Amino acid sequence: MNFFTSPEPHIPAVRTRRDILRAAAHGFGALALQGLLAKEGYAAPPRVNPLAPREPHFPSKVKSVIFLFMVGGPGQMDTFDPKPALEKYAGQQLPDGIQSAPSQFTKGDEPILPSPWKFKQHGQSGMWVSELMPHLAECVDDICFVRSFTTDSVVHAPAMYQVHSGRILMGFPSMGAWVTYGLGSESDNLPSYVVMPQPEGTPEGGTPCWGAGFLPAVHQGTVFRSGPNPIMHLKPPAGVTPEQQRRTLDLLQKMNELDTHPLDSEMAARISAYELAFKMQSAAPEAVDFASETEATRRMYGLHQDRTREFGSRLLLSRRLVERGVRFIQVYSGGGPVSIQWDAHKDLKQNHEKMCGLTDQPIAALLKDLKARGLLDSTLVIWGSEFGRLPTSQSGNGRDHNRHGFTMWFAGGGVKGGQAIGQTDDFGLYTVGEGYTMRDFHATILRLLGLDQHKLWYLHNGRHEKLTDFGGKVIDQVLA
């Protein structure tokens, strides 16, 4: 059975002789059952690693993904999509002929708010970047900006679900889960899918943003926290030695082998999870230990400064995890209190200067570090959010949500850097020309990883479910 044209194997729907005997087994029947199962060969299923590396559909250099998610929605006209018309029409309503865009908290008839920041061109490519991000501006020749993405909701959680899983409802597998389902993992002692939320709290969408949905649970994201013990409940109880744990796992394996169907993928996944947890007890603390990093590297990521230390540590850890074979890493900037999100309904200037100050230097350091180590070609870095902001004002000095046109960018493996694709109108409100949906976003990411969106599916409730649902359009201009 070809993995990429069919789902993972499941127990057959028909009842086997084993099932019937198990249901009817009483007294001597229970004793007879063990002998029958042994003769059938059911008592010794092979160990299956559901995260074993798999070949992609197409040749691809990309081995890992780092998804940088800016919780709350940065303003596209304040970061990567300059709009001089905002200054010209400052304080006025949108000109005739431009349809207003009611959002979550505004009606669309508010006055236009110009960006507080200036833009300059950078790099050999001459890409425009706001003065908010001077460090990232040094990396534009490696970045592909896509300025015409759209989502279907102006509410945080549904829009986040769409960016992460392709649907505005919770419960569908996240992008990271689909990627590990399709490609497995190149690490046998660390999770295939790592999630690093903002320490102050998770985004509005919560854990469904990195859930496995109807895919096997082994594909859900594993949350890493700061400190020497990044994974909760991983540290063994006091007084329990590794040798004792090894013997316990071996005993559990033998017991499972006595009563496990060869096609029971869920049991195989559970056994594999036990094994992985045992290996992670030594591998995870080593991965988060920066003792081997040079002082120059630490300073580059901003670990010497209070402002950038926390986010910089998470991005340095992301690079270390990529080096150790982790397939998909999801890092959040923002979460919990509104004061630590990009959600600038008021005090736009204060909000974006704070959030850019926390993230600009570390993100640039990640790109430069990956490139210097020869890892950028094999790592896809994505920067984005659930939507953008409106050109009109809220509370006099803030912006409401805009789902009609906003910017996300790609860098690294398979990406043609130094370009901007798509555009919004003169005010940054609506896409002009070709706009791109989240299905297109996901189709492009899968293609960069060497995966065919239509061959990566899972049978659920009688339907061949896919990340891109009925299909997205690969943004060919992104591809190198």
Rosetta blueprint (number, residue, H / E / L):
1 M L
2 N L
3 F H
4 F H
5 T H
6 S L
7 P L
8 E L
9 P L
10 H L
11 I L
12 P L
13 A L
14 V L
15 R L
16 T L
17 R H
18 R H
19 D H
20 I H
21 L H
22 R H
23 A H
24 A H
25 A L
26 H L
27 G L
28 F H
29 G H
30 A H
31 L H
32 A H
33 L H
34 Q H
35 G H
36 L H
37 L H
38 A H
39 K H
40 E H
41 G L
42 Y L
43 A L
44 A L
45 P L
46 P L
47 R L
48 V L
49 N L
50 P L
51 L L
52 A L
53 P L
54 R L
55 E L
56 P L
57 H L
58 F L
59 P L
60 S L
61 K L
62 V L
63 K L
64 S E
65 V E
66 I E
67 F E
68 L E
69 F E
70 M E
71 V L
72 G L
73 G L
74 P L
75 G L
76 Q H
77 M H
78 D H
79 T L
80 F L
81 D L
82 P L
83 K L
84 P L
85 A H
86 L H
87 E H
88 K H
89 Y L
90 A L
91 G L
92 Q L
93 Q L
94 L L
95 P L
96 D L
97 G L
98 I L
99 Q L
100 S L
101 A L
102 P L
103 S L
104 Q L
105 F L
106 T L
107 K L
108 G L
109 D L
110 E L
111 P L
112 I E
113 L L
114 P L
115 S L
116 P L
117 W L
118 K L
119 F E
120 K E
121 Q E
122 H E
123 G L
124 Q L
125 S L
126 G L
127 M E
128 W E
129 V E
130 S E
131 E L
132 L L
133 M L
134 P L
135 H L
136 L H
137 A H
138 E H
139 C H
140 V H
141 D H
142 D H
143 I E
144 C E
145 F E
146 V E
147 R E
148 S E
149 F E
150 T L
151 T L
152 D L
153 S L
154 V L
155 V L
156 H H
157 A H
158 P H
159 A H
160 M H
161 Y H
162 Q H
163 V H
164 H H
165 S H
166 G L
167 R L
168 I L
169 L L
170 M L
171 G L
172 F L
173 P L
174 S L
175 M H
176 G H
177 A H
178 W H
179 V H
180 T H
181 Y H
182 G H
183 L H
184 G L
185 S L
186 E L
187 S L
188 D L
189 N L
190 L L
191 P L
192 S L
193 Y E
194 V E
195 V E
196 M E
197 P L
198 Q E
199 P L
200 E L
201 G E
202 T L
203 P L
204 E L
205 G L
206 G L
207 T H
208 P H
209 C H
210 W H
211 G L
212 A L
213 G L
214 F L
215 L L
216 P L
217 A H
218 V H
219 H H
220 Q L
221 G L
222 T E
223 V E
224 F L
225 R L
226 S L
227 G L
228 P L
229 N L
230 P L
231 I L
232 M L
233 H L
234 L L
235 K L
236 P L
237 P L
238 A L
239 G L
240 V L
241 T L
242 P H
243 E H
244 Q H
245 Q H
246 R H
247 R H
248 T H
249 L H
250 D H
251 L H
252 L H
253 Q H
254 K H
255 M H
256 N H
257 E H
258 L L
259 D L
260 T L
261 H L
262 P L
263 L L
264 D L
265 S H
266 E H
267 M H
268 A H
269 A H
270 R H
271 I H
272 S H
273 A H
274 Y H
275 E H
276 L H
277 A H
278 F H
279 K H
280 M H
281 Q H
282 S H
283 A H
284 A H
285 P H
286 E H
287 A H
288 V L
289 D L
290 F L
291 A L
292 S L
293 E L
294 T L
295 E H
296 A H
297 T H
298 R H
299 R H
300 M H
301 Y L
302 G L
303 L L
304 H L
305 Q L
306 D H
307 R H
308 T H
309 R H
310 E H
311 F H
312 G H
313 S H
314 R H
315 L H
316 L H
317 L H
318 S H
319 R H
320 R H
321 L H
322 V H
323 E H
324 R L
325 G L
326 V L
327 R L
328 F E
329 I E
330 Q E
331 V E
332 Y E
333 S E
334 G L
335 G L
336 G L
337 P L
338 V H
339 S H
340 I H
341 Q L
342 W L
343 D L
344 A L
345 H L
346 K L
347 D L
348 L H
349 K H
350 Q H
351 N H
352 H H
353 E H
354 K H
355 M H
356 C H
357 G H
358 L H
359 T H
360 D H
361 Q H
362 P H
363 I H
364 A H
365 A H
366 L H
367 L H
368 K H
369 D H
370 L H
371 K H
372 A H
373 R L
374 G L
375 L L
376 L H
377 D H
378 S H
379 T E
380 L E
381 V E
382 I E
383 W E
384 G E
385 S L
386 E L
387 F L
388 G E
389 R E
390 L L
391 P L
392 T E
393 S L
394 Q E
395 S L
396 G L
397 N L
398 G E
399 R L
400 D L
401 H E
402 N E
403 R L
404 H L
405 G L
406 F E
407 T E
408 M E
409 W E
410 F E
411 A E
412 G E
413 G L
414 G L
415 V E
416 K L
417 G L
418 G L
419 Q E
420 A E
421 I E
422 G L
423 Q E
424 T E
425 D L
426 D L
427 F L
428 G L
429 L L
430 Y L
431 T E
432 V E
433 G L
434 E L
435 G L
436 Y E
437 T L
438 M H
439 R H
440 D H
441 F H
442 H H
443 A H
444 T H
445 I H
446 L H
447 R H
448 L H
449 L L
450 G L
451 L L
452 D L
453 Q L
454 H L
455 K L
456 L L
457 W L
458 Y E
459 L E
460 H E
461 N L
462 G L
463 R E
464 H E
465 E E
466 K L
467 L L
468 T L
469 D L
470 F L
471 G L
472 G L
473 K L
474 V L
475 I L
476 D H
477 Q H
478 V H
479 L E
480 A L
